Amino acid sequence: MFKPYVTLAVLAVTGVPSVAQFAVPGLVPALMRDPDAIAHGQWWRLVTALVVQDGGVAGTVVNLGFLAVLGHLAERALGPARWLLFYATGALAGETSGYLLGQPGAGNSVALCGLAAALAMSAAGPLERSLAAFYTLLPGAWVLSAVGGAAGVTGADGTLRVVLVAAVAAAGFQLVSRRDRLPSWLPGAVPVAVALTLTLLRDLHGVALLAGVIVGWLARGVSAPAPPRTTSPV
């Protein structure tokens, strides 16, 4: 039976402080990505920002949930080495761009963006590719609702966000449930489109997705690890 050791380890390292932050109010400010603090030598915040969440309960549940599910599928399809490479690529690209753009924050969503985009580009299985493409839609909906709020759209911080997330959920359901009937290029096209859109909007998730798309595309020529063997009873 396949055991996703890397996924479980990263989930534990991320999950414990992410849950603890609701009992320890000062945990997020102490660990988050703070460009001013980083500029004054607290470079470790580029790493610790990945293990706490700034999206409240909902954001924490989504990030940890997708880390568990998407992480399991990615590790089974790609192996632990490429799992770590893709996750770290998203984390490095997202955190670095967040610092350079002067955007404070916290969460492992940028690392998941790298993993999801690379999985959508390089995995062979339609389930893995479609679920990965589904995840890449989520930061797009979140950012676009925030842009709507900044532009003065009424209800953008509430109703619009709910509508966009519901639309993404519906689109994601179609991607996954109809994965065998949709064009094979679609799961790879989704993260590319979202990455370019968010990068143009100067959002760090776009850079993380773009990095994942690139490394995933480069990894397509590397053979996937053989699936774990199962022994038949004699």
Phi and psi in degrees as a GROMACS rama.xvg file:
@    title "Ramachandran Plot"
@    xaxis  label "Phi"
@    yaxis  label "Psi"
@TYPE xy
-69.4973  134.06  PHE-2
-121.611  117.556  LYS-3
-83.3622  75.8496  PRO-4
-62.9642  -41.0405  TYR-5
-65.1645  -44.2791  VAL-6
-59.935  -44.8564  THR-7
-64.317  -39.4722  LEU-8
-66.2741  -46.8386  ALA-9
-67.0568  -36.1575  VAL-10
-63.1992  -40.033  LEU-11
-67.6132  -46.0789  ALA-12
-63.1107  -35.9227  VAL-13
-83.8039  -39.9629  THR-14
-69.8696  -38.9742  GLY-15
-61.6991  -55.1216  VAL-16
-67.8796  -29.1506  PRO-17
-65.5854  -35.7864  SER-18
-79.6865  -39.1954  VAL-19
-63.5758  -25.7288  ALA-20
-61.3345  -24.5201  GLN-21
-77.2989  -17.0114  PHE-22
-101.78  -18.8682  ALA-23
-121.462  92.1856  VAL-24
-57.3252  -29.5291  PRO-25
-84.8066  0.745084  GLY-26
-69.6179  -44.6648  LEU-27
-63.876  -49.414  VAL-28
-59.1261  -31.1711  PRO-29
-75.0827  -26.5412  ALA-30
-113.2  -13.7689  LEU-31
-66.3253  165.605  MET-32
-75.682  112.196  ARG-33
-122.743  102.311  ASP-34
-54.1381  -39.2846  PRO-35
-65.9472  -44.0106  ASP-36
-65.7282  -39.0007  ALA-37
-64.0619  -40.5856  ILE-38
-63.7318  -23.1602  ALA-39
-98.9934  20.805  HIS-40
106.238  -6.60375  GLY-41
-87.6931  59.7262  GLN-42
-64.3728  -24.3161  TRP-43
-62.581  -17.3339  TRP-44
-63.1659  -23.7638  ARG-45
-64.4122  -23.2542  LEU-46
-97.0954  -47.8591  VAL-47
-67.4008  -22.0338  THR-48
-62.6392  -18.2993  ALA-49
-80.0399  -12.4906  LEU-50
-111.301  6.84345  VAL-51
-129.576  162.238  VAL-52
-123.876  142.594  GLN-53
-109.173  11.9052  ASP-54
-101.483  18.2013  GLY-55
70.1656  -163.834  GLY-56
-64.3255  -45.0497  VAL-57
-61.5409  -46.9395  ALA-58
-63.6844  -37.3926  GLY-59
-65.4305  -44.7444  THR-60
-62.6692  -44.0333  VAL-61
-63.982  -47.4567  VAL-62
-65.1768  -44.4045  ASN-63
-70.9204  -36.7778  LEU-64
-63.8199  -45.8282  GLY-65
-70.7694  -31.6257  PHE-66
-60.5692  -41.4783  LEU-67
-68.5723  -51.1337  ALA-68
-75.2921  -53.6668  VAL-69
-65.8939  -37.5313  LEU-70
-61.6414  -43.193  GLY-71
-60.7217  -48.6263  HIS-72
-63.7167  -40.9853  LEU-73
-67.0438  -42.1532  ALA-74
-66.9253  -37.3365  GLU-75
-68.0764  -37.7157  ARG-76
-82.124  -34.594  ALA-77
-111.909  -20.142  LEU-78
91.4299  160.521  GLY-79
-66.2846  -33.8514  PRO-80
-65.4676  -49.181  ALA-81
-71.3238  -30.5335  ARG-82
-55.6037  -52.1203  TRP-83
-64.1272  -39.4832  LEU-84
-61.2419  -47.2284  LEU-85
-69.5043  -41.1273  PHE-86
-64.2016  -44.7668  TYR-87
-67.3188  -34.2756  ALA-88
-62.1607  -46.9061  THR-89
-62.7788  -41.2064  GLY-90
-63.4506  -47.0558  ALA-91
-63.9711  -46.9703  LEU-92
-65.4799  -44.2041  ALA-93
-68.3045  -47.0866  GLY-94
-67.6105  -39.4799  GLU-95
-64.7244  -44.8227  THR-96
-66.9124  -36.5074  SER-97
-60.6962  -40.5289  GLY-98
-67.1498  -47.3425  TYR-99
-66.3229  -31.1242  LEU-100
-85.7685  -3.12026  LEU-101
70.7702  33.3863  GLY-102
-106.124  108.003  GLN-103
-73.3348  158.202  PRO-104
162.471  -176.83  GLY-105
-157.205  157.136  ALA-106
134.453  153.527  GLY-107
-93.2193  13.4078  ASN-108
-63.096  -33.5854  SER-109
-67.6617  -38.2572  VAL-110
-65.5184  -40.9625  ALA-111
-64.8792  -33.9687  LEU-112
-61.5105  -44.0821  CYS-113
-62.5614  -44.7266  GLY-114
-64.4805  -46.1077  LEU-115
-65.7996  -45.4083  ALA-116
-63.3351  -43.0434  ALA-117
-66.4112  -38.1578  ALA-118
-64.9355  -42.8371  LEU-119
-62.9364  -30.7004  ALA-120
-83.9088  -30.776  MET-121
-115.9  -17.9927  SER-122
-71.8703  153.809  ALA-123
-91.1895  -31.9293  ALA-124
-78.5195  136.978  GLY-125
-65.7024  -30.8689  PRO-126
-65.0034  -48.3917  LEU-127
-61.169  -44.3407  GLU-128
-68.0716  -41.4009  ARG-129
-70.8925  -39.9921  SER-130
-67.9951  -37.1788  LEU-131
-63.8206  -42.7292  ALA-132
-63.0236  -37.4593  ALA-133
-57.736  -47.5948  PHE-134
-61.9755  -37.9487  TYR-135
-65.4179  -18.4387  THR-136
-73.751  -27.4661  LEU-137
-61.6546  -51.3039  LEU-138
-62.4745  -29.0609  PRO-139
-62.8987  -45.3201  GLY-140
-63.6279  -41.7517  ALA-141
-63.8725  -46.5369  TRP-142
-68.543  -41.9022  VAL-143
-63.8919  -35.0189  LEU-144
-67.7819  -36.1956  SER-145
-67.4686  -38.2482  ALA-146
-63.6296  -39.5039  VAL-147
-61.9059  -38.9705  GLY-148
-65.119  -40.9402  GLY-149
-66.6932  -28.2982  ALA-150
-84.5989  -1.239  ALA-151
88.7266  17.8377  GLY-152
-70.3547  126.662  VAL-153
-61.6272  129.069  THR-154
78.1319  10.7382  GLY-155
-63.692  -30.3309  ALA-156
-80.1552  -7.80691  ASP-157
-130.012  -77.9098  GLY-158
-61.0268  -46.1388  THR-159
-61.6182  -40.3225  LEU-160
-64.3057  -41.4783  ARG-161
-62.8596  -43.0515  VAL-162
-63.3556  -45.0776  VAL-163
-65.2735  -42.9011  LEU-164
-64.4922  -39.5155  VAL-165
-63.6923  -40.133  ALA-166
-64.9499  -39.9515  ALA-167
-65.1605  -41.1946  VAL-168
-61.1444  -41.6658  ALA-169
-65.678  -43.55  ALA-170
-65.0045  -40.5349  ALA-171
-63.7283  -38.9802  GLY-172
-61.8413  -40.9194  PHE-173
-66.2723  -40.6873  GLN-174
-59.0871  -43.4686  LEU-175
-80.0926  -47.4821  VAL-176
-70.8668  -29.0079  SER-177
-108.341  24.8277  ARG-178
-59.3549  -31.1811  ARG-179
-81.3165  -10.8114  ASP-180
-109.493  -10.267  ARG-181
-85.91  157.715  LEU-182
-56.9849  140.049  PRO-183
-64.9707  -22.3066  SER-184
-81.4245  -14.7779  TRP-185
-63.2304  -46.6746  LEU-186
-59.2853  -29.9986  PRO-187
-79.4747  -28.9747  GLY-188
-74.1231  -31.054  ALA-189
-60.7345  -54.0271  VAL-190
-63.8826  -31.0421  PRO-191
-63.703  -46.7852  VAL-192
-64.1062  -44.6736  ALA-193
-66.0233  -40.843  VAL-194
-60.5195  -47.124  ALA-195
-65.1573  -40.6033  LEU-196
-63.2711  -48.8845  THR-197
-70.811  -32.4663  LEU-198
-65.4904  -40.983  THR-199
-63.8607  -29.2391  LEU-200
-84.9993  6.10147  LEU-201
59.8989  42.7615  ARG-202
-106.871  136.705  ASP-203
-62.7322  -26.6438  LEU-204
-65.8671  -31.9815  HIS-205
-63.5807  -41.7247  GLY-206
-66.3008  -41.5173  VAL-207
-62.9146  -42.8648  ALA-208
-64.0739  -42.7829  LEU-209
-62.4501  -41.3339  LEU-210
-62.8883  -41.4641  ALA-211
-63.9876  -40.5308  GLY-212
-59.2205  -43.9833  VAL-213
-66.5651  -50.4831  ILE-214
-68.8019  -33.0503  VAL-215
-65.9554  -41.1254  GLY-216
-64.3615  -41.3469  TRP-217
-66.1581  -31.6866  LEU-218
-80.3229  -8.26746  ALA-219
-62.6935  -26.6185  ARG-220
-82.6632  -7.75797  GLY-221
-89.4709  131.064  VAL-222
-65.8565  140.801  SER-223
-75.3594  151.381  ALA-224
-63.7025  148.895  PRO-225
-67.0088  141.378  ALA-226
-63.743  151.102  PRO-227
-60.0006  140.54  PRO-228
-79.2305  147.207  ARG-229
-120.425  133.222  THR-230
-94.7115  132.638  THR-231
-85.7717  140.948  SER-232
-64.8613  139.27  PRO-233
